[in-house]
Amino acid sequence: ADVWLPQVKVLFLMRPSTLLEHKLSGQGDLYWIVLCNLLAVCTNISVYGLIGKTSPITYQVVGQLKTVMVVAFGYIFFDVRVPWQWLLLRFTGVAIAIVGVISYAIIKNSEAKDKKT
């Protein structure tokens, strides 16, 4: 009962088995593979553009934001019960990362304003 959207979980996850045991069951699997590859290519292109337009530090900050989203959505979609200490540790890390991302954005904006004046 701790999964918020169980119907979405079924859509995005493979059937109950391991990855190595999975048998292709039709064109739907092929479409998922092609979609995943296209998303990977788009990710690589966007990373290249992000680093080219900003800096490697900005890329690292965006990477931390992605990690925060992975932890948060993992908690929302997966129905694994974990001890409260584990959650406290993970979400303390998430909170620190969010503070870091916001601080970085504020500092970068103030530097940009200083350059304009």
Secondary structure, DSSP 8 states (H G I E B T S, - for coil): ---S-HHHHHHHS--SS-GGG----SHHHHHHHHHHHHHHHHHHHHHHHHHHHS-HHHHHHHHHHHHHHHHHHHHHH------HHHHHHHHHHHHHHHHHHHHHHHHHHHHHHHHH-
